[in-house]
């Protein structure tokens, strides 16, 4: 994991700040952010690659490639590039143990 964000906000910093949890740690985002934007702006990647130890940060960024799946603590997965972040959302970079 890296300390600084993988993306940097250049505008629209005055939107309402939201809090979400990523792998058990509290993170912040702005209202209207996608899950992908929230994760990358908070200094995290989406998940580890299936093919090596590298962290993934999305590929197409528009919902076509299936690279941005992340999991909710409750189990269902979602596309981070097209789902909007919500206050209190609990996300995981790895599937829960109950995942099929």
Secondary structure per residue as TSV (DSSP state, phi and psi in degrees):
chain	resnum	aa	ss	phi	psi
A	1	X	-	360.0	148.9
A	2	X	-	-106.6	159.0
A	3	X	S	-83.2	-36.8
A	4	X	S	-99.9	159.7
A	5	X	-	-66.3	150.6
A	6	X	S	-79.2	-19.4
A	7	X	S	-127.0	155.3
A	8	X	-	-122.0	132.3
A	9	X	-	-76.7	128.8
A	10	X	-	-106.0	-19.7
A	11	X	S	-150.1	175.4
A	12	X	-	56.1	43.8
A	13	X	T	-84.1	-4.5
A	14	X	T	-93.9	8.3
A	15	X	S	-72.2	160.0
A	16	X	-	-59.6	133.5
A	17	X	E	-83.7	135.3
A	18	X	E	-116.4	158.0
A	19	X	E	-117.4	138.6
A	20	X	E	-141.1	168.5
A	21	X	E	-114.5	134.3
A	22	X	E	-128.4	115.2
A	23	X	T	51.1	39.7
A	24	X	T	85.4	-6.1
A	25	X	E	-103.4	139.5
A	26	X	E	-73.3	133.8
A	27	X	E	-130.6	164.6
A	28	X	E	-120.1	153.7
A	29	X	E	-147.7	178.3
A	30	X	E	-114.0	143.8
A	31	X	T	-54.0	134.3
A	32	X	T	95.4	-10.1
A	33	X	-	-69.6	147.7
A	34	X	B	-77.8	164.5
A	35	X	H	-59.1	-40.5
A	36	X	H	-59.3	-49.0
A	37	X	H	-61.6	-44.4
A	38	X	H	-59.8	-45.2
A	39	X	H	-66.8	-46.7
A	40	X	H	-69.3	-37.2
A	41	X	H	-71.6	-24.0
A	42	X	T	-87.2	4.4
A	43	X	T	92.9	22.8
A	44	X	-	-128.5	162.2
A	45	X	-	-98.9	178.7
A	46	X	S	-78.2	-48.9
A	47	X	E	-171.5	171.7
A	48	X	E	-81.3	151.8
A	49	X	-	-70.4	147.5
A	50	X	S	-74.3	-16.0
A	51	X	S	-105.9	0.3
A	52	X	S	-180.0	-175.2
A	53	X	S	-82.2	-0.5
A	54	X	-	-71.3	152.3
A	55	X	E	-89.5	143.2
A	56	X	E	-98.4	147.7
A	57	X	-	-127.0	24.8
A	58	X	-	89.9	164.9
A	59	X	S	-126.1	-70.3
A	60	X	S	-85.6	-25.6
A	61	X	S	64.3	20.9
A	62	X	S	-141.3	17.4
A	63	X	S	85.1	12.5
A	64	X	S	-100.2	-26.7
A	65	X	S	-97.9	-11.5
A	66	X	S	70.7	16.3
A	67	X	-	-87.9	-12.9
A	68	X	-	-104.2	20.1
A	69	X	E	-63.2	132.4
A	70	X	E	-132.0	167.1
A	71	X	E	-113.8	149.3
A	72	X	E	-91.2	153.3
A	73	X	T	-55.8	-31.4
A	74	X	T	-72.0	-11.0
A	75	X	S	119.3	-44.2
A	76	X	-	-64.0	144.5
A	77	X	E	-96.9	163.6
A	78	X	E	-147.3	157.7
A	79	X	E	-82.2	117.8
A	80	X	T	-68.0	-25.6
A	81	X	T	-78.4	-17.7
A	82	X	T	-121.2	-8.0
A	83	X	S	-91.9	138.6
A	84	X	B	-85.0	141.3
A	85	X	-	-69.5	148.2
A	86	X	-	-133.0	152.1
A	87	X	T	-55.2	129.6
A	88	X	T	78.7	2.1
A	89	X	-	-57.1	138.9
A	90	X	E	-115.7	113.3
A	91	X	E	-118.3	158.0
A	92	X	E	-134.4	146.4
A	93	X	S	-90.7	-8.8
A	94	X	S	-127.7	151.5
A	95	X	-	-65.9	147.2
A	96	X	-	-66.8	162.1
A	97	X	T	-59.0	-28.9
A	98	X	T	-79.1	-3.9
A	99	X	-	-64.8	135.7
A	100	X	-	-57.4	360.0
